[in-house]
Amino acid sequence: MAAFALSNRASIKTVLGIGLPKNATPITIVRRLLDKIGYELRCIGRGGKSSNRVRVYQVVHPQDGRFEVFQQWLAFGSQFLDISNRRQDLASTIVDIKARATDSGEEAEYIQLCLSFSNS
């Protein structure tokens, strides 16, 4: 990922406004990308010998209320999707009723529908 980001530094600067030096480390790149959306990286562990240094990082979520907003948005979206699915089911039922009436040779003067939406 670091090699890809470094080879596309100019595009990243243009699109995201993030400047990356030619010698940026992978952690620096990830930190700058996460910072753009309000997240952070925190070093939570170090280990290994000096020649094989290992660090463990944790993504720190922002505490700005975005998760509560997102939950509300999901609840609204799923409610809308449920209504949309019901309308789609209704539309396919109407097409099916019309097709059966036409196939049987009977001409239907009207089609009566009953819509019942519940909030459950």
GUBA-22619 format. One record per residue: x, y, z of N, C-alpha, C in turn. Coordinates in steps of 0.2 Angstrom, whole numbers, padded with zeros to 4 digits, always signed. Example, Ala and Ser with C-alpha at 12.3 -4.5 7.8 and 13.67 -1.06 7.14 Angstrom:
REM GUBA-22619
+0066-0028+0039+0062-0022+0039+0066-0016+0039
+0064-0011+0035+0068-0005+0036+0064+0000+0039
***
This chain:
REM GUBA-22619
+0004-0006+0000+0000+0000+0000+0004+0006+0000
+0010+0006+0004+0014+0012+0004+0017+0013-0003
+0020+0008-0006+0023+0009-0013+0018+0012-0018
+0011+0010-0017+0006+0012-0021+0005+0020-0020
+0004+0021-0013+0003+0028-0011+0009+0033-0013
+0015+0030-0012+0021+0035-0014+0021+0036-0022
+0019+0031-0026+0020+0031-0033+0014+0036-0036
+0009+0037-0031+0003+0041-0033+0003+0047-0029
+0008+0050-0026+0009+0056-0022+0005+0062-0025
+0006+0063-0031+0003+0069-0034-0004+0069-0034
-0007+0063-0036-0014+0062-0036-0017+0062-0029
-0014+0060-0024-0016+0060-0017-0017+0067-0015
-0011+0071-0017-0011+0078-0015-0017+0082-0018
-0018+0080-0025-0023+0084-0028-0030+0082-0026
-0032+0076-0025-0038+0073-0023-0040+0074-0015
-0035+0072-0011-0036+0072-0004-0033+0078+0000
-0028+0082-0004-0025+0087+0000-0020+0085+0005
-0017+0079+0004-0012+0076+0009-0006+0075+0005
-0001+0079+0008+0006+0079+0005+0010+0073+0008
+0013+0069+0004+0017+0064+0007+0024+0064+0004
+0029+0065+0009+0036+0065+0007+0038+0059+0003
+0043+0059-0001+0046+0053-0004+0048+0047+0000
+0050+0049+0006+0053+0044+0011+0048+0042+0016
+0041+0044+0015+0036+0043+0020+0036+0035+0022
+0035+0034+0028+0034+0027+0031+0027+0025+0030
+0026+0018+0030+0019+0016+0029+0014+0018+0035
+0017+0019+0041+0013+0021+0047+0011+0029+0046
+0016+0032+0043+0015+0040+0042+0009+0040+0037
+0009+0036+0031+0004+0037+0026-0003+0035+0029
-0003+0029+0033-0009+0027+0036-0012+0033+0041
-0007+0035+0045-0009+0041+0050-0012+0047+0046
-0009+0049+0041-0012+0055+0037-0019+0053+0034
-0019+0047+0031-0026+0045+0028-0031+0045+0033
-0030+0042+0039-0035+0041+0044-0036+0048+0047
-0031+0052+0048-0032+0059+0050-0038+0063+0046
-0038+0062+0040-0042+0065+0035-0049+0064+0037
-0051+0058+0040-0058+0056+0042-0059+0056+0049
-0054+0059+0053-0055+0060+0060-0052+0055+0065
-0049+0050+0062-0047+0044+0066-0039+0045+0068
-0037+0041+0072-0030+0042+0074-0027+0035+0075
-0020+0034+0075-0017+0028+0077-0013+0029+0083
-0014+0024+0088-0010+0025+0094-0006+0018+0095
+0001+0019+0096+0005+0014+0097+0004+0011+0104
+0002+0004+0104+0000+0001+0111+0005-0004+0113
+0010-0006+0109+0014-0011+0111+0021-0011+0106
+0026-0012+0109+0033-0013+0106+0036-0019+0108
+0040-0022+0103+0043-0028+0105+0048-0030+0100
+0051-0036+0101+0056-0038+0096+0063-0035+0097
+0068-0038+0094+0075-0035+0094+0076-0029+0090
+0081-0025+0091+0082-0019+0088+0082-0020+0080
+0085-0026+0078+0085-0027+0071+0078-0030+0068
+0074-0032+0072+0067-0034+0070+0062-0031+0075
+0061-0024+0074+0057-0021+0079+0050-0022+0077
+0045-0023+0081+0038-0024+0080+0034-0019+0084
+0030-0016+0081+0025-0011+0085+0018-0013+0083
+0014-0012+0088+0007-0014+0087+0003-0007+0088
-0002-0006+0083-0005+0000+0083-0013-0001+0084
-0016+0004+0087-0023+0003+0088-0027+0009+0084
-0032+0008+0081-0036+0014+0078-0040+0017+0083
-0039+0023+0084-0043+0027+0089-0049+0030+0086
-0055+0028+0088-0061+0031+0085-0063+0038+0088
-0065+0043+0083-0066+0049+0086-0073+0049+0090
-0073+0054+0095-0078+0054+0100-0082+0061+0098
-0085+0061+0092-0088+0067+0090-0096+0066+0089
-0098+0060+0091-0105+0059+0090-0107+0056+0083
-0102+0055+0079-0104+0053+0072-0107+0046+0072
-0105+0042+0077-0108+0035+0077-0116+0035+0079
-0118+0040+0083-0125+0041+0085-0129+0043+0079
-0126+0048+0075-0129+0050+0069-0130+0045+0064
-0124+0041+0063-0124+0035+0058-0130+0030+0060
-0130+0029+0067-0136+0024+0069-0143+0026+0067
-0144+0033+0068-0150+0036+0066-0151+0035+0059
-0146+0037+0055-0146+0037+0048-0148+0029+0045
-0145+0024+0048-0146+0017+0047-0153+0016+0048
-0156+0018+0054-0162+0016+0056-0167+0019+0051
-0166+0025+0049-0171+0029+0044-0170+0025+0037
-0164+0023+0035-0163+0020+0029-0166+0013+0029
-0166+0009+0034-0169+0003+0034-0176+0003+0034
-0179+0008+0037-0186+0009+0037-0188+0011+0030
-0185+0015+0027-0186+0017+0020-0185+0011+0015
-0180+0007+0016-0179+0001+0012-0185-0004+0013
-0187-0004+0019-0193-0009+0020-0199-0007+0016
-0200+0000+0016-0206+0002+0013-0205+0001+0005
-0199+0003+0003-0197+0002-0004-0198-0006-0006
-0196-0010-0002-0197-0017-0004-0204-0019-0004
-0208-0016+0001-0215-0018+0000-0218-0015-0006
-0216-0009-0008-0219-0006-0014-0217-0011-0020
-0211-0013-0020-0208-0018-0026-0212-0024-0026
-0214-0027-0020-0218-0033-0019-0225-0032-0022
-0227-0026-0020-0234-0024-0022-0234-0023-0030
-0229-0020-0033-0229-0019-0040-0228-0026-0043
-0224-0031-0041-0224-0037-0044-0230-0041-0043
-0234-0040-0038-0241-0043-0037-0246-0041-0042
-0246-0034-0043-0250-0031-0048-0249-0034-0055
-0242-0034-0057-0241-0037-0063-0243-0044-0064
-0242-0048-0058-0244-0055-0058-0252-0056-0059
-0255-0052-0056-0263-0052-0056-0265-0050-0063
-0262-0045-0066-0264-0043-0073-0262-0049-0078
-0256-0052-0077-0254-0057-0081-0259-0063-0081
-0261-0065-0075-0266-0070-0074-0273-0069-0077
-0275-0063-0076-0281-0061-0079-0281-0061-0087
-0276-0059-0090-0275-0059-0097-0274-0066-0099
-0270-0070-0096-0269-0077-0098-0276-0081-0098
-0280-0080-0093-0286-0084-0092-0291-0081-0097
-0290-0076-0101-0295-0074-0106-0300-0069-0103
-0300-0068-0097-0305-0064-0094-0302-0057-0094
-0306-0052-0096-0305-0045-0096-0307-0042-0089
-0302-0040-0085-0304-0037-0079-0305-0030-0079
-0311-0028-0077-0313-0021-0077-0309-0016-0072
-0307-0019-0067-0303-0016-0062-0300-0021-0057
-0295-0018-0054-0291-0022-0049-0292-0019-0042
-0294-0022-0037-0295-0019-0031-0289-0021-0026
-0286-0017-0023-0280-0018-0019-0281-0015-0012
-0278-0019-0007-0279-0016-0001-0272-0016+0002
-0270-0010+0004-0263-0009+0007-0263-0008+0014
-0259-0012+0018-0259-0012+0025-0252-0011+0027
-0249-0006+0029-0242-0005+0031-0242-0004+0039
-0238-0008+0042-0237-0008+0049-0230-0006+0051
-0229-0003+0057-0223+0000+0059-0219-0006+0062
-0221-0012+0062-0217-0017+0066-0213-0021+0061
***
